Amino acid sequence: MITKELVDRINALARKQRCDGLTPEEKEEQHQLRQQYLKGIRGQVIDTLDKIKFVEDEGSCGCGGHEHKHHSDGCGCCGHHHGKKGPLH
């Protein structure tokens, strides 16, 4: 989990690294904190991607709002196939 304290500590170590340099212990802490931060980011991305729902698939006519099966001459709902005109939604 990414917390304000985690980000603050990472930033503090980065500032110290630029100004004074880090001890071997601080370098290890920085590495561990960065790994924890990246793990949190990856988790957020995965959570976001898991929430994506596809409302149309490749076989859909794009008219949306209902489910139907496509026949060889089109779905018959809105004329997206073979130029046919279907009923309006």
C-alpha positions as CSV (number, residue, x, y, z in Angstrom):
1,M,0.0,0.0,0.0
2,I,1.3,3.4,-0.9
3,T,1.0,5.8,2.0
4,K,2.0,9.5,2.4
5,E,4.7,8.4,4.9
6,L,6.2,6.0,2.3
7,V,6.3,8.6,-0.4
8,D,7.7,11.2,2.1
9,R,10.5,8.8,3.1
10,I,11.4,7.9,-0.5
11,N,11.6,11.6,-1.3
12,A,13.7,12.4,1.8
13,L,16.2,9.7,0.8
14,A,16.3,11.0,-2.7
15,R,17.0,14.5,-1.5
16,K,19.7,13.3,0.8
17,Q,21.2,11.2,-2.0
18,R,21.5,14.3,-4.2
19,C,23.0,16.5,-1.4
20,D,25.1,14.4,0.9
21,G,24.9,10.8,-0.5
22,L,23.5,7.8,1.3
23,T,25.1,5.3,3.7
24,P,24.9,1.6,2.6
25,E,22.0,1.2,5.1
26,E,20.1,4.1,3.6
27,K,20.7,2.8,0.1
28,E,19.2,-0.5,1.1
29,E,16.3,1.2,2.8
30,Q,15.7,3.3,-0.4
31,H,15.8,0.2,-2.5
32,Q,13.3,-1.6,-0.3
33,L,11.0,1.4,-0.1
34,R,11.1,1.8,-3.9
35,Q,10.2,-1.9,-4.4
36,Q,7.3,-1.4,-2.0
37,Y,6.1,1.6,-3.9
38,L,6.3,-0.2,-7.3
39,K,4.4,-3.2,-5.8
40,G,1.7,-0.8,-4.8
41,I,1.6,0.8,-8.2
42,R,1.4,-2.6,-9.9
43,G,-1.5,-3.5,-7.6
44,Q,-3.4,-0.4,-8.4
45,V,-3.0,-1.0,-12.2
46,I,-4.1,-4.6,-11.8
47,D,-7.1,-3.5,-9.7
48,T,-8.1,-0.9,-12.4
49,L,-7.7,-3.4,-15.2
50,D,-9.8,-6.0,-13.4
51,K,-12.6,-3.5,-13.2
52,I,-12.8,-2.9,-17.0
53,K,-15.8,-4.4,-18.6
54,F,-16.2,-4.7,-22.3
55,V,-19.6,-3.8,-23.5
56,E,-19.2,-4.7,-27.1
57,D,-17.3,-7.6,-28.6
58,E,-16.1,-8.0,-32.2
59,G,-19.4,-9.5,-33.3
60,S,-21.5,-6.7,-32.0
61,C,-23.2,-4.3,-34.3
62,G,-22.5,-1.4,-32.0
63,C,-26.1,-0.4,-31.5
64,G,-25.7,-1.1,-27.7
65,G,-28.4,-1.3,-25.1
66,H,-29.5,-4.9,-25.7
67,E,-28.4,-8.4,-26.4
68,H,-29.1,-10.1,-29.7
69,K,-27.7,-12.7,-32.0
70,H,-26.3,-11.9,-35.4
71,H,-27.7,-13.8,-38.3
72,S,-26.1,-14.2,-41.7
73,D,-28.0,-11.1,-43.0
74,G,-27.2,-9.0,-39.9
75,C,-28.7,-8.5,-36.5
76,G,-31.8,-6.8,-37.9
77,C,-31.8,-4.1,-35.2
78,C,-30.2,-1.1,-36.9
79,G,-29.0,-2.0,-40.3
80,H,-25.3,-2.2,-39.7
81,H,-25.0,-5.2,-42.0
82,H,-25.7,-5.3,-45.8
83,G,-27.1,-1.8,-45.8
84,K,-30.5,-3.0,-44.3
85,K,-32.5,-0.6,-42.3
86,G,-33.9,-2.0,-39.0
87,P,-36.2,-0.6,-36.4
88,L,-34.9,2.3,-34.3
89,H,-34.1,1.9,-30.6
